[in-house]
Amino acid sequence: MRRFGFIVALAFGLLLTGANAGTYTLTDGTRISGEPSLYQEDGVVLKQADETYLPMVPWSRFTDDALKQLMADAKTPREKALVEPLLEDLASDKAKFREITVRPIQTPDRPGGHFGLLALFASPLGWFLLLVLYAANLFAAYEVALFRNQPLQTVCGLAAIPLLGVASPIYFLAMPSRERPEAESSSAGAAAWEPAKLTPASRAPGMHSPEDVARGAPPFDAAARAAAPETPPADLPAPVVYQRGDFSFNRRFFETKLAGFFRVVLSDADKDMVIFIKASRGEFVGKRITRVTPTELYLEIFKENATADEMIPFMEILEVQVRHKDLA
């Protein structure tokens, strides 16, 4: 009877041991069988039916179903506590994955309306820029007209034409400067008197001959001329008058309009001519311009029977005349 009870107990133990043994699937697709014998933080050790032990299998190699089966096969709370966090992390990861929603890509709408140059008229800023460019073009035409001595009404009038007016300053700037007509420039001086013929016998008292002027004598004696009556000479060229407002007195003006008076020896056309400058601090008469700077010129004048260089700033000049020495 005792022997029968022992056999029954042994058979019941073998059945219980076989019930705890299980088959677990790994992530690489293989399966292992055995009874979980030792739960560790890094993995689990399985005991096979032949009382042998497999090497420790890391938790990361078990599939989700295998971890759930190991959780069910755990015998103690400690073993369950080792497997439970793995299942919780897996559940949280799946929950996160479930929260991700893939939305279709929405391409931005293409801008509509006007394109190109017409887009400038679609906003106040575009109109402002157009007005600034229009005013700049008119100002450029005004400066070009003064620089090239062209009719101000013509240049600015053409520049006022929308769009096509941009070519007006460019066209007139490419043209050479227009020379001021001789009759127009000397109309003011010619209207003062009708010149009379000047002969050596009728020369005014105190006025020296050209030969005396060449030797260094002043063109006239101021005291003798003041006492003598004014007698307008004749058969002499009318003076060429340049007035402020019609001309800008600067370095370029004197280098272009009075280029012949920079020479040490004047040409035949200029040897009998003098430069008469009316400035805010007086009047000056000279034969030659010795040098010129960006802000002033130096005129060779006659002073006390000798020559001297007189510095005259451009801003003080009111009028410049080129006239015969007998009119000086």
URDASUL-V239600 format. One record per pair of residues at least 24 apart in sequence whose C-alpha atoms are under 7 Angstrom apart, sorted by the first residue. I is the first residue (numbers start at 1). J is the second residue. D is the distance in whole Angstrom. If there is no record, write none. Layout:
i=I j=J d=D
i=I j=J d=D
This chain:
i=20 j=73 d=7
i=24 j=66 d=5
i=25 j=62 d=6
i=25 j=63 d=6
i=25 j=66 d=6
i=26 j=61 d=5
i=26 j=62 d=5
i=26 j=63 d=6
i=27 j=61 d=5
i=27 j=62 d=6
i=27 j=63 d=5
i=39 j=79 d=6
i=41 j=82 d=6
i=137 j=166 d=6
i=140 j=169 d=6
i=141 j=168 d=7
i=141 j=169 d=5
i=144 j=169 d=6
i=144 j=172 d=7
i=144 j=173 d=6
i=148 j=173 d=7
i=148 j=176 d=7
i=148 j=177 d=4
i=148 j=178 d=6
i=149 j=177 d=6
i=149 j=178 d=5
i=150 j=178 d=6
i=185 j=240 d=6
i=185 j=241 d=5
i=185 j=242 d=7
i=186 j=238 d=7
i=186 j=239 d=6
i=186 j=240 d=5
i=186 j=241 d=5
i=189 j=239 d=6
i=190 j=238 d=6
i=193 j=232 d=7
i=195 j=232 d=5
i=195 j=233 d=5
i=195 j=234 d=4
i=195 j=235 d=6
i=195 j=236 d=7
i=196 j=232 d=6
i=196 j=233 d=4
i=196 j=234 d=3
i=196 j=235 d=6
i=197 j=233 d=5
i=197 j=234 d=3
i=197 j=235 d=5
i=198 j=233 d=5
i=198 j=234 d=6
i=204 j=228 d=7
i=216 j=305 d=7
i=216 j=306 d=6
i=217 j=305 d=5
i=218 j=302 d=6
i=218 j=305 d=6
i=236 j=324 d=7
i=237 j=324 d=7
i=238 j=323 d=7
i=239 j=321 d=6
i=239 j=322 d=6
i=239 j=323 d=4
i=240 j=321 d=5
i=240 j=322 d=5
i=240 j=323 d=6
i=241 j=320 d=6
i=241 j=321 d=5
i=241 j=322 d=7
i=242 j=319 d=6
i=242 j=320 d=5
i=242 j=321 d=6
i=243 j=318 d=6
i=243 j=319 d=5
i=243 j=320 d=6
i=244 j=318 d=5
i=244 j=319 d=6
i=249 j=314 d=6
i=250 j=294 d=7
i=250 j=314 d=6
i=251 j=292 d=7
i=251 j=293 d=7
i=251 j=294 d=6
i=261 j=288 d=5
i=261 j=289 d=6
i=262 j=288 d=6
i=262 j=289 d=5
i=262 j=290 d=6
i=272 j=324 d=6
i=272 j=325 d=6
i=273 j=322 d=7
i=273 j=323 d=5
i=273 j=324 d=4
i=273 j=325 d=5
i=274 j=322 d=6
i=274 j=323 d=6
i=274 j=324 d=6
i=274 j=325 d=5
i=275 j=321 d=6
i=275 j=322 d=5
i=275 j=323 d=7
i=276 j=320 d=6
i=276 j=321 d=5
i=276 j=322 d=6
i=277 j=317 d=7
i=277 j=319 d=6
i=277 j=320 d=5
i=277 j=321 d=6
i=278 j=317 d=6
i=278 j=318 d=6
i=278 j=319 d=5
i=278 j=320 d=6
i=279 j=316 d=5
i=279 j=317 d=4
i=279 j=318 d=5
i=279 j=319 d=7
i=280 j=316 d=5
i=280 j=317 d=7
i=280 j=318 d=7
